[in-house]
Amino acid sequence: MPSKISKEVSAIQRGTGEKVGNLTMFVTSFVFGFAFAFYYGWLLTVILIGGIPLLILAGAGMAISMEGGF
């Protein structure tokens, strides 16, 4: 039983690999970007908020194209 658990944990670790680190980096970059914008002025924050739909669409397009949808 312990060897099975060890193999499964190892497989999960290999599967996630860099994905968890990248997700953490992207989320913190997003949050600190807004914190920076709020600190230095409301206009930069409005510009960032206006660009969020474009970022979402670009991310969705990349995800779909990487899966072979296009």
mmCIF file of the N, C-alpha and C atoms, coordinates in Angstrom:
data_MODEL
# 
_entry.id   MODEL 
# 
loop_
_atom_site.group_PDB 
_atom_site.id 
_atom_site.type_symbol 
_atom_site.label_atom_id 
_atom_site.label_alt_id 
_atom_site.label_comp_id 
_atom_site.label_asym_id 
_atom_site.label_entity_id 
_atom_site.label_seq_id 
_atom_site.pdbx_PDB_ins_code 
_atom_site.Cartn_x 
_atom_site.Cartn_y 
_atom_site.Cartn_z 
_atom_site.occupancy 
_atom_site.B_iso_or_equiv 
_atom_site.pdbx_formal_charge 
_atom_site.auth_seq_id 
_atom_site.auth_comp_id 
_atom_site.auth_asym_id 
_atom_site.auth_atom_id 
_atom_site.pdbx_PDB_model_num 
ATOM 1   N N  . MET A 1 1  ? 0.816   -1.204 0.000   1.00 0.00 ? 1  MET A N  1 
ATOM 2   C CA . MET A 1 1  ? 0.000   0.000  0.000   1.00 0.00 ? 1  MET A CA 1 
ATOM 3   C C  . MET A 1 1  ? 0.861   1.270  0.000   1.00 0.00 ? 1  MET A C  1 
ATOM 4   N N  . PRO A 1 2  ? 1.882   1.382  0.853   1.00 0.00 ? 2  PRO A N  1 
ATOM 5   C CA . PRO A 1 2  ? 2.704   2.596  0.820   1.00 0.00 ? 2  PRO A CA 1 
ATOM 6   C C  . PRO A 1 2  ? 3.409   2.806  -0.518  1.00 0.00 ? 2  PRO A C  1 
ATOM 7   N N  . SER A 1 3  ? 3.817   1.721  -1.165  1.00 0.00 ? 3  SER A N  1 
ATOM 8   C CA . SER A 1 3  ? 4.486   1.888  -2.456  1.00 0.00 ? 3  SER A CA 1 
ATOM 9   C C  . SER A 1 3  ? 3.512   2.371  -3.527  1.00 0.00 ? 3  SER A C  1 
ATOM 10  N N  . LYS A 1 4  ? 2.251   1.917  -3.461  1.00 0.00 ? 4  LYS A N  1 
ATOM 11  C CA . LYS A 1 4  ? 1.237   2.399  -4.401  1.00 0.00 ? 4  LYS A CA 1 
ATOM 12  C C  . LYS A 1 4  ? 0.979   3.878  -4.201  1.00 0.00 ? 4  LYS A C  1 
ATOM 13  N N  . ILE A 1 5  ? 0.872   4.288  -2.944  1.00 0.00 ? 5  ILE A N  1 
ATOM 14  C CA . ILE A 1 5  ? 0.644   5.702  -2.635  1.00 0.00 ? 5  ILE A CA 1 
ATOM 15  C C  . ILE A 1 5  ? 1.822   6.528  -3.119  1.00 0.00 ? 5  ILE A C  1 
ATOM 16  N N  . SER A 1 6  ? 3.031   6.023  -2.895  1.00 0.00 ? 6  SER A N  1 
ATOM 17  C CA . SER A 1 6  ? 4.233   6.735  -3.338  1.00 0.00 ? 6  SER A CA 1 
ATOM 18  C C  . SER A 1 6  ? 4.252   6.887  -4.854  1.00 0.00 ? 6  SER A C  1 
ATOM 19  N N  . LYS A 1 7  ? 3.877   5.832  -5.577  1.00 0.00 ? 7  LYS A N  1 
ATOM 20  C CA . LYS A 1 7  ? 3.837   5.908  -7.041  1.00 0.00 ? 7  LYS A CA 1 
ATOM 21  C C  . LYS A 1 7  ? 2.792   6.899  -7.518  1.00 0.00 ? 7  LYS A C  1 
ATOM 22  N N  . GLU A 1 8  ? 1.627   6.899  -6.866  1.00 0.00 ? 8  GLU A N  1 
ATOM 23  C CA . GLU A 1 8  ? 0.564   7.832  -7.264  1.00 0.00 ? 8  GLU A CA 1 
ATOM 24  C C  . GLU A 1 8  ? 0.964   9.281  -7.000  1.00 0.00 ? 8  GLU A C  1 
ATOM 25  N N  . VAL A 1 9  ? 1.560   9.521  -5.849  1.00 0.00 ? 9  VAL A N  1 
ATOM 26  C CA . VAL A 1 9  ? 2.007   10.888 -5.515  1.00 0.00 ? 9  VAL A CA 1 
ATOM 27  C C  . VAL A 1 9  ? 3.077   11.336 -6.499  1.00 0.00 ? 9  VAL A C  1 
ATOM 28  N N  . SER A 1 10 ? 3.966   10.434 -6.848  1.00 0.00 ? 10 SER A N  1 
ATOM 29  C CA . SER A 1 10 ? 5.010   10.757 -7.819  1.00 0.00 ? 10 SER A CA 1 
ATOM 30  C C  . SER A 1 10 ? 4.406   11.076 -9.186  1.00 0.00 ? 10 SER A C  1 
ATOM 31  N N  . ALA A 1 11 ? 3.398   10.318 -9.585  1.00 0.00 ? 11 ALA A N  1 
ATOM 32  C CA . ALA A 1 11 ? 2.736   10.572 -10.868 1.00 0.00 ? 11 ALA A CA 1 
ATOM 33  C C  . ALA A 1 11 ? 2.024   11.923 -10.863 1.00 0.00 ? 11 ALA A C  1 
ATOM 34  N N  . ILE A 1 12 ? 1.391   12.256 -9.755  1.00 0.00 ? 12 ILE A N  1 
ATOM 35  C CA . ILE A 1 12 ? 0.714   13.561 -9.642  1.00 0.00 ? 12 ILE A CA 1 
ATOM 36  C C  . ILE A 1 12 ? 1.733   14.686 -9.703  1.00 0.00 ? 12 ILE A C  1 
ATOM 37  N N  . GLN A 1 13 ? 2.854   14.503 -9.020  1.00 0.00 ? 13 GLN A N  1 
ATOM 38  C CA . GLN A 1 13 ? 3.894   15.532 -9.020  1.00 0.00 ? 13 GLN A CA 1 
ATOM 39  C C  . GLN A 1 13 ? 4.461   15.734 -10.424 1.00 0.00 ? 13 GLN A C  1 
ATOM 40  N N  . ARG A 1 14 ? 4.697   14.652 -11.156 1.00 0.00 ? 14 ARG A N  1 
ATOM 41  C CA . ARG A 1 14 ? 5.177   14.774 -12.532 1.00 0.00 ? 14 ARG A CA 1 
ATOM 42  C C  . ARG A 1 14 ? 4.129   15.427 -13.420 1.00 0.00 ? 14 ARG A C  1 
ATOM 43  N N  . GLY A 1 15 ? 2.854   15.127 -13.162 1.00 0.00 ? 15 GLY A N  1 
ATOM 44  C CA . GLY A 1 15 ? 1.773   15.674 -13.982 1.00 0.00 ? 15 GLY A CA 1 
ATOM 45  C C  . GLY A 1 15 ? 1.591   17.163 -13.797 1.00 0.00 ? 15 GLY A C  1 
ATOM 46  N N  . THR A 1 16 ? 1.691   17.619 -12.574 1.00 0.00 ? 16 THR A N  1 
ATOM 47  C CA . THR A 1 16 ? 1.513   19.051 -12.325 1.00 0.00 ? 16 THR A CA 1 
ATOM 48  C C  . THR A 1 16 ? 2.769   19.820 -12.663 1.00 0.00 ? 16 THR A C  1 
ATOM 49  N N  . GLY A 1 17 ? 3.927   19.295 -12.302 1.00 0.00 ? 17 GLY A N  1 
ATOM 50  C CA . GLY A 1 17 ? 5.218   19.871 -12.666 1.00 0.00 ? 17 GLY A CA 1 
ATOM 51  C C  . GLY A 1 17 ? 5.290   21.365 -12.486 1.00 0.00 ? 17 GLY A C  1 
ATOM 52  N N  . GLU A 1 18 ? 5.481   22.061 -13.584 1.00 0.00 ? 18 GLU A N  1 
ATOM 53  C CA . GLU A 1 18 ? 5.634   23.514 -13.560 1.00 0.00 ? 18 GLU A CA 1 
ATOM 54  C C  . GLU A 1 18 ? 4.298   24.241 -13.543 1.00 0.00 ? 18 GLU A C  1 
ATOM 55  N N  . LYS A 1 19 ? 3.211   23.534 -13.771 1.00 0.00 ? 19 LYS A N  1 
ATOM 56  C CA . LYS A 1 19 ? 1.907   24.189 -13.899 1.00 0.00 ? 19 LYS A CA 1 
ATOM 57  C C  . LYS A 1 19 ? 1.510   24.943 -12.639 1.00 0.00 ? 19 LYS A C  1 
ATOM 58  N N  . VAL A 1 20 ? 1.731   24.349 -11.485 1.00 0.00 ? 20 VAL A N  1 
ATOM 59  C CA . VAL A 1 20 ? 1.357   25.002 -10.235 1.00 0.00 ? 20 VAL A CA 1 
ATOM 60  C C  . VAL A 1 20 ? 2.210   26.242 -10.009 1.00 0.00 ? 20 VAL A C  1 
ATOM 61  N N  . GLY A 1 21 ? 3.489   26.149 -10.290 1.00 0.00 ? 21 GLY A N  1 
ATOM 62  C CA . GLY A 1 21 ? 4.376   27.310 -10.154 1.00 0.00 ? 21 GLY A CA 1 
ATOM 63  C C  . GLY A 1 21 ? 4.003   28.428 -11.107 1.00 0.00 ? 21 GLY A C  1 
ATOM 64  N N  . ASN A 1 22 ? 3.698   28.068 -12.338 1.00 0.00 ? 22 ASN A N  1 
ATOM 65  C CA . ASN A 1 22 ? 3.294   29.078 -13.322 1.00 0.00 ? 22 ASN A CA 1 
ATOM 66  C C  . ASN A 1 22 ? 1.984   29.746 -12.923 1.00 0.00 ? 22 ASN A C  1 
ATOM 67  N N  . LEU A 1 23 ? 1.029   28.960 -12.450 1.00 0.00 ? 23 LEU A N  1 
ATOM 68  C CA . LEU A 1 23 ? -0.246  29.522 -12.019 1.00 0.00 ? 23 LEU A CA 1 
ATOM 69  C C  . LEU A 1 23 ? -0.038  30.505 -10.879 1.00 0.00 ? 23 LEU A C  1 
ATOM 70  N N  . THR A 1 24 ? 0.784   30.126 -9.913  1.00 0.00 ? 24 THR A N  1 
ATOM 71  C CA . THR A 1 24 ? 1.072   31.016 -8.789  1.00 0.00 ? 24 THR A CA 1 
ATOM 72  C C  . THR A 1 24 ? 1.726   32.304 -9.272  1.00 0.00 ? 24 THR A C  1 
ATOM 73  N N  . MET A 1 25 ? 2.678   32.181 -10.178 1.00 0.00 ? 25 MET A N  1 
ATOM 74  C CA . MET A 1 25 ? 3.363   33.363 -10.694 1.00 0.00 ? 25 MET A CA 1 
ATOM 75  C C  . MET A 1 25 ? 2.399   34.285 -11.437 1.00 0.00 ? 25 MET A C  1 
ATOM 76  N N  . PHE A 1 26 ? 1.530   33.726 -12.277 1.00 0.00 ? 26 PHE A N  1 
ATOM 77  C CA . PHE A 1 26 ? 0.607   34.546 -13.051 1.00 0.00 ? 26 PHE A CA 1 
ATOM 78  C C  . PHE A 1 26 ? -0.422  35.242 -12.156 1.00 0.00 ? 26 PHE A C  1 
ATOM 79  N N  . VAL A 1 27 ? -0.937  34.520 -11.171 1.00 0.00 ? 27 VAL A N  1 
ATOM 80  C CA . VAL A 1 27 ? -1.933  35.122 -10.272 1.00 0.00 ? 27 VAL A CA 1 
ATOM 81  C C  . VAL A 1 27 ? -1.305  36.238 -9.450  1.00 0.00 ? 27 VAL A C  1 
ATOM 82  N N  . THR A 1 28 ? -0.114  36.018 -8.906  1.00 0.00 ? 28 THR A N  1 
ATOM 83  C CA . THR A 1 28 ? 0.524   37.078 -8.116  1.00 0.00 ? 28 THR A CA 1 
ATOM 84  C C  . THR A 1 28 ? 0.896   38.268 -8.986  1.00 0.00 ? 28 THR A C  1 
ATOM 85  N N  . SER A 1 29 ? 1.320   38.026 -10.221 1.00 0.00 ? 29 SER A N  1 
ATOM 86  C CA . SER A 1 29 ? 1.616   39.138 -11.131 1.00 0.00 ? 29 SER A CA 1 
ATOM 87  C C  . SER A 1 29 ? 0.362   39.962 -11.395 1.00 0.00 ? 29 SER A C  1 
ATOM 88  N N  . PHE A 1 30 ? -0.761  39.287 -11.581 1.00 0.00 ? 30 PHE A N  1 
ATOM 89  C CA . PHE A 1 30 ? -2.028  39.977 -11.813 1.00 0.00 ? 30 PHE A CA 1 
ATOM 90  C C  . PHE A 1 30 ? -2.421  40.825 -10.599 1.00 0.00 ? 30 PHE A C  1 
ATOM 91  N N  . VAL A 1 31 ? -2.337  40.240 -9.411  1.00 0.00 ? 31 VAL A N  1 
ATOM 92  C CA . VAL A 1 31 ? -2.727  40.955 -8.191  1.00 0.00 ? 31 VAL A CA 1 
ATOM 93  C C  . VAL A 1 31 ? -1.794  42.133 -7.931  1.00 0.00 ? 31 VAL A C  1 
ATOM 94  N N  . PHE A 1 32 ? -0.487  41.921 -8.059  1.00 0.00 ? 32 PHE A N  1 
ATOM 95  C CA . PHE A 1 32 ? 0.444   43.021 -7.817  1.00 0.00 ? 32 PHE A CA 1 
ATOM 96  C C  . PHE A 1 32 ? 0.357   44.088 -8.898  1.00 0.00 ? 32 PHE A C  1 
ATOM 97  N N  . GLY A 1 33 ? -0.032  43.712 -10.102 1.00 0.00 ? 33 GLY A N  1 
ATOM 98  C CA . GLY A 1 33 ? -0.260  44.709 -11.141 1.00 0.00 ? 33 GLY A CA 1 
ATOM 99  C C  . GLY A 1 33 ? -1.391  45.658 -10.768 1.00 0.00 ? 33 GLY A C  1 
ATOM 100 N N  . PHE A 1 34 ? -2.481  45.100 -10.230 1.00 0.00 ? 34 PHE A N  1 
ATOM 101 C CA . PHE A 1 34 ? -3.567  45.956 -9.771  1.00 0.00 ? 34 PHE A CA 1 
ATOM 102 C C  . PHE A 1 34 ? -3.165  46.783 -8.562  1.00 0.00 ? 34 PHE A C  1 
ATOM 103 N N  . ALA A 1 35 ? -2.411  46.208 -7.645  1.00 0.00 ? 35 ALA A N  1 
ATOM 104 C CA . ALA A 1 35 ? -1.951  46.963 -6.481  1.00 0.00 ? 35 ALA A CA 1 
ATOM 105 C C  . ALA A 1 35 ? -1.071  48.133 -6.926  1.00 0.00 ? 35 ALA A C  1 
ATOM 106 N N  . PHE A 1 36 ? -0.197  47.886 -7.883  1.00 0.00 ? 36 PHE A N  1 
ATOM 107 C CA . PHE A 1 36 ? 0.654   48.933 -8.434  1.00 0.00 ? 36 PHE A CA 1 
ATOM 108 C C  . PHE A 1 36 ? -0.187  50.027 -9.085  1.00 0.00 ? 36 PHE A C  1 
ATOM 109 N N  . ALA A 1 37 ? -1.208  49.605 -9.833  1.00 0.00 ? 37 ALA A N  1 
ATOM 110 C CA . ALA A 1 37 ? -2.075  50.570 -10.513 1.00 0.00 ? 37 ALA A CA 1 
ATOM 111 C C  . ALA A 1 37 ? -2.853  51.415 -9.510  1.00 0.00 ? 37 ALA A C  1 
ATOM 112 N N  . PHE A 1 38 ? -3.401  50.792 -8.482  1.00 0.00 ? 38 PHE A N  1 
ATOM 113 C CA . PHE A 1 38 ? -4.135  51.560 -7.476  1.00 0.00 ? 38 PHE A CA 1 
ATOM 114 C C  . PHE A 1 38 ? -3.214  52.518 -6.734  1.00 0.00 ? 38 PHE A C  1 
ATOM 115 N N  . TYR A 1 39 ? -1.967  52.125 -6.523  1.00 0.00 ? 39 TYR A N  1 
ATOM 116 C CA . TYR A 1 39 ? -1.030  52.977 -5.804  1.00 0.00 ? 39 TYR A CA 1 
ATOM 117 C C  . TYR A 1 39 ? -0.652  54.204 -6.624  1.00 0.00 ? 39 TYR A C  1 
ATOM 118 N N  . TYR A 1 40 ? -0.427  54.001 -7.926  1.00 0.00 ? 40 TYR A N  1 
ATOM 119 C CA . TYR A 1 40 ? 0.048   55.107 -8.752  1.00 0.00 ? 40 TYR A CA 1 
ATOM 120 C C  . TYR A 1 40 ? -1.043  55.893 -9.468  1.00 0.00 ? 40 TYR A C  1 
ATOM 121 N N  . GLY A 1 41 ? -2.284  55.489 -9.372  1.00 0.00 ? 41 GLY A N  1 
ATOM 122 C CA . GLY A 1 41 ? -3.336  56.299 -9.966  1.00 0.00 ? 41 GLY A CA 1 
ATOM 123 C C  . GLY A 1 41 ? -4.491  55.494 -10.513 1.00 0.00 ? 41 GLY A C  1 
ATOM 124 N N  . TRP A 1 42 ? -5.625  56.132 -10.514 1.00 0.00 ? 42 TRP A N  1 
ATOM 125 C CA . TRP A 1 42 ? -6.846  55.460 -10.943 1.00 0.00 ? 42 TRP A CA 1 
ATOM 126 C C  . TRP A 1 42 ? -6.882  55.267 -12.455 1.00 0.00 ? 42 TRP A C  1 
ATOM 127 N N  . LEU A 1 43 ? -6.219  56.138 -13.208 1.00 0.00 ? 43 LEU A N  1 
ATOM 128 C CA . LEU A 1 43 ? -6.269  56.041 -14.669 1.00 0.00 ? 43 LEU A CA 1 
ATOM 129 C C  . LEU A 1 43 ? -5.603  54.755 -15.160 1.00 0.00 ? 43 LEU A C  1 
ATOM 130 N N  . LEU A 1 44 ? -4.466  54.413 -14.592 1.00 0.00 ? 44 LEU A N  1 
ATOM 131 C CA . LEU A 1 44 ? -3.809  53.172 -14.963 1.00 0.00 ? 44 LEU A CA 1 
ATOM 132 C C  . LEU A 1 44 ? -4.675  51.973 -14.605 1.00 0.00 ? 44 LEU A C  1 
ATOM 133 N N  . THR A 1 45 ? -5.391  52.063 -13.494 1.00 0.00 ? 45 THR A N  1 
ATOM 134 C CA . THR A 1 45 ? -6.288  50.978 -13.091 1.00 0.00 ? 45 THR A CA 1 
ATOM 135 C C  . THR A 1 45 ? -7.423  50.818 -14.095 1.00 0.00 ? 45 THR A C  1 
ATOM 136 N N  . VAL A 1 46 ? -7.977  51.914 -14.559 1.00 0.00 ? 46 VAL A N  1 
ATOM 137 C CA . VAL A 1 46 ? -9.057  51.849 -15.547 1.00 0.00 ? 46 VAL A CA 1 
ATOM 138 C C  . VAL A 1 46 ? -8.548  51.229 -16.845 1.00 0.00 ? 46 VAL A C  1 
ATOM 139 N N  . ILE A 1 47 ? -7.336  51.580 -17.232 1.00 0.00 ? 47 ILE A N  1 
ATOM 140 C CA . ILE A 1 47 ? -6.753  51.004 -18.441 1.00 0.00 ? 47 ILE A CA 1 
ATOM 141 C C  . ILE A 1 47 ? -6.570  49.499 -18.275 1.00 0.00 ? 47 ILE A C  1 
ATOM 142 N N  . LEU A 1 48 ? -6.081  49.071 -17.112 1.00 0.00 ? 48 LEU A N  1 
ATOM 143 C CA . LEU A 1 48 ? -5.902  47.637 -16.871 1.00 0.00 ? 48 LEU A CA 1 
ATOM 144 C C  . LEU A 1 48 ? -7.238  46.897 -16.868 1.00 0.00 ? 48 LEU A C  1 
ATOM 145 N N  . ILE A 1 49 ? -8.235  47.479 -16.225 1.00 0.00 ? 49 ILE A N  1 
ATOM 146 C CA . ILE A 1 49 ? -9.548  46.832 -16.179 1.00 0.00 ? 49 ILE A CA 1 
ATOM 147 C C  . ILE A 1 49 ? -10.143 46.735 -17.587 1.00 0.00 ? 49 ILE A C  1 
ATOM 148 N N  . GLY A 1 50 ? -9.916  47.759 -18.405 1.00 0.00 ? 50 GLY A N  1 
ATOM 149 C CA . GLY A 1 50 ? -10.416 47.727 -19.778 1.00 0.00 ? 50 GLY A CA 1 
ATOM 150 C C  . GLY A 1 50 ? -9.743  46.661 -20.626 1.00 0.00 ? 50 GLY A C  1 
ATOM 151 N N  . GLY A 1 51 ? -8.534  46.271 -20.266 1.00 0.00 ? 51 GLY A N  1 
ATOM 152 C CA . GLY A 1 51 ? -7.813  45.256 -21.038 1.00 0.00 ? 51 GLY A CA 1 
ATOM 153 C C  . GLY A 1 51 ? -8.090  43.827 -20.614 1.00 0.00 ? 51 GLY A C  1 
ATOM 154 N N  . ILE A 1 52 ? -8.771  43.637 -19.495 1.00 0.00 ? 52 ILE A N  1 
ATOM 155 C CA . ILE A 1 52 ? -9.027  42.279 -18.999 1.00 0.00 ? 52 ILE A CA 1 
ATOM 156 C C  . ILE A 1 52 ? -9.835  41.433 -19.987 1.00 0.00 ? 52 ILE A C  1 
ATOM 157 N N  . PRO A 1 53 ? -10.908 41.942 -20.593 1.00 0.00 ? 53 PRO A N  1 
ATOM 158 C CA . PRO A 1 53 ? -11.625 41.098 -21.566 1.00 0.00 ? 53 PRO A CA 1 
ATOM 159 C C  . PRO A 1 53 ? -10.747 40.650 -22.731 1.00 0.00 ? 53 PRO A C  1 
ATOM 160 N N  . LEU A 1 54 ? -9.851  41.518 -23.174 1.00 0.00 ? 54 LEU A N  1 
ATOM 161 C CA . LEU A 1 54 ? -8.938  41.131 -24.250 1.00 0.00 ? 54 LEU A CA 1 
ATOM 162 C C  . LEU A 1 54 ? -7.999  40.023 -23.801 1.00 0.00 ? 54 LEU A C  1 
ATOM 163 N N  . LEU A 1 55 ? -7.510  40.110 -22.558 1.00 0.00 ? 55 LEU A N  1 
ATOM 164 C CA . LEU A 1 55 ? -6.637  39.059 -22.029 1.00 0.00 ? 55 LEU A CA 1 
ATOM 165 C C  . LEU A 1 55 ? -7.379  37.735 -21.906 1.00 0.00 ? 55 LEU A C  1 
ATOM 166 N N  . ILE A 1 56 ? -8.627  37.796 -21.483 1.00 0.00 ? 56 ILE A N  1 
ATOM 167 C CA . ILE A 1 56 ? -9.427  36.577 -21.348 1.00 0.00 ? 56 ILE A CA 1 
ATOM 168 C C  . ILE A 1 56 ? -9.656  35.945 -22.719 1.00 0.00 ? 56 ILE A C  1 
ATOM 169 N N  . LEU A 1 57 ? -10.003 36.758 -23.695 1.00 0.00 ? 57 LEU A N  1 
ATOM 170 C CA . LEU A 1 57 ? -10.226 36.231 -25.047 1.00 0.00 ? 57 LEU A CA 1 
ATOM 171 C C  . LEU A 1 57 ? -8.945  35.650 -25.640 1.00 0.00 ? 57 LEU A C  1 
ATOM 172 N N  . ALA A 1 58 ? -7.827  36.326 -25.425 1.00 0.00 ? 58 ALA A N  1 
ATOM 173 C CA . ALA A 1 58 ? -6.557  35.814 -25.939 1.00 0.00 ? 58 ALA A CA 1 
ATOM 174 C C  . ALA A 1 58 ? -6.192  34.499 -25.262 1.00 0.00 ? 58 ALA A C  1 
ATOM 175 N N  . GLY A 1 59 ? -6.386  34.415 -23.963 1.00 0.00 ? 59 GLY A N  1 
ATOM 176 C CA . GLY A 1 59 ? -6.097  33.174 -23.247 1.00 0.00 ? 59 GLY A CA 1 
ATOM 177 C C  . GLY A 1 59 ? -6.992  32.034 -23.704 1.00 0.00 ? 59 GLY A C  1 
ATOM 178 N N  . ALA A 1 60 ? -8.276  32.321 -23.895 1.00 0.00 ? 60 ALA A N  1 
ATOM 179 C CA . ALA A 1 60 ? -9.202  31.293 -24.358 1.00 0.00 ? 60 ALA A CA 1 
ATOM 180 C C  . ALA A 1 60 ? -8.833  30.838 -25.769 1.00 0.00 ? 60 ALA A C  1 
ATOM 181 N N  . GLY A 1 61 ? -8.464  31.784 -26.622 1.00 0.00 ? 61 GLY A N  1 
ATOM 182 C CA . GLY A 1 61 ? -8.056  31.428 -27.977 1.00 0.00 ? 61 GLY A CA 1 
ATOM 183 C C  . GLY A 1 61 ? -6.802  30.564 -27.993 1.00 0.00 ? 61 GLY A C  1 
ATOM 184 N N  . MET A 1 62 ? -5.858  30.902 -27.135 1.00 0.00 ? 62 MET A N  1 
ATOM 185 C CA . MET A 1 62 ? -4.639  30.088 -27.054 1.00 0.00 ? 62 MET A CA 1 
ATOM 186 C C  . MET A 1 62 ? -4.948  28.685 -26.561 1.00 0.00 ? 62 MET A C  1 
ATOM 187 N N  . ALA A 1 63 ? -5.812  28.585 -25.542 1.00 0.00 ? 63 ALA A N  1 
ATOM 188 C CA . ALA A 1 63 ? -6.154  27.279 -24.991 1.00 0.00 ? 63 ALA A CA 1 
ATOM 189 C C  . ALA A 1 63 ? -6.857  26.417 -26.032 1.00 0.00 ? 63 ALA A C  1 
ATOM 190 N N  . ILE A 1 64 ? -7.774  27.026 -26.772 1.00 0.00 ? 64 ILE A N  1 
ATOM 191 C CA . ILE A 1 64 ? -8.503  26.274 -27.802 1.00 0.00 ? 64 ILE A CA 1 
ATOM 192 C C  . ILE A 1 64 ? -7.551  25.844 -28.921 1.00 0.00 ? 64 ILE A C  1 
ATOM 193 N N  . SER A 1 65 ? -6.669  26.743 -29.345 1.00 0.00 ? 65 SER A N  1 
ATOM 194 C CA . SER A 1 65 ? -5.756  26.386 -30.428 1.00 0.00 ? 65 SER A CA 1 
ATOM 195 C C  . SER A 1 65 ? -4.744  25.343 -29.999 1.00 0.00 ? 65 SER A C  1 
ATOM 196 N N  . MET A 1 66 ? -4.339  25.343 -28.736 1.00 0.00 ? 66 MET A N  1 
ATOM 197 C CA . MET A 1 66 ? -3.391  24.330 -28.257 1.00 0.00 ? 66 MET A CA 1 
ATOM 198 C C  . MET A 1 66 ? -4.046  22.949 -28.182 1.00 0.00 ? 66 MET A C  1 
ATOM 199 N N  . GLU A 1 67 ? -5.348  22.926 -27.995 1.00 0.00 ? 67 GLU A N  1 
ATOM 200 C CA . GLU A 1 67 ? -6.062  21.652 -27.972 1.00 0.00 ? 67 GLU A CA 1 
ATOM 201 C C  . GLU A 1 67 ? -6.360  21.150 -29.372 1.00 0.00 ? 67 GLU A C  1 
ATOM 202 N N  . GLY A 1 68 ? -6.113  21.964 -30.369 1.00 0.00 ? 68 GLY A N  1 
ATOM 203 C CA . GLY A 1 68 ? -6.358  21.562 -31.745 1.00 0.00 ? 68 GLY A CA 1 
ATOM 204 C C  . GLY A 1 68 ? -7.754  21.894 -32.217 1.00 0.00 ? 68 GLY A C  1 
ATOM 205 N N  . GLY A 1 69 ? -8.418  22.853 -31.562 1.00 0.00 ? 69 GLY A N  1 
ATOM 206 C CA . GLY A 1 69 ? -9.778  23.219 -31.924 1.00 0.00 ? 69 GLY A CA 1 
ATOM 207 C C  . GLY A 1 69 ? -9.864  24.056 -33.181 1.00 0.00 ? 69 GLY A C  1 
ATOM 208 N N  . PHE A 1 70 ? -8.809  24.809 -33.505 1.00 0.00 ? 70 PHE A N  1 
ATOM 209 C CA . PHE A 1 70 ? -8.844  25.650 -34.695 1.00 0.00 ? 70 PHE A CA 1 
ATOM 210 C C  . PHE A 1 70 ? -8.174  24.962 -35.847 1.00 0.00 ? 70 PHE A C  1 
# 
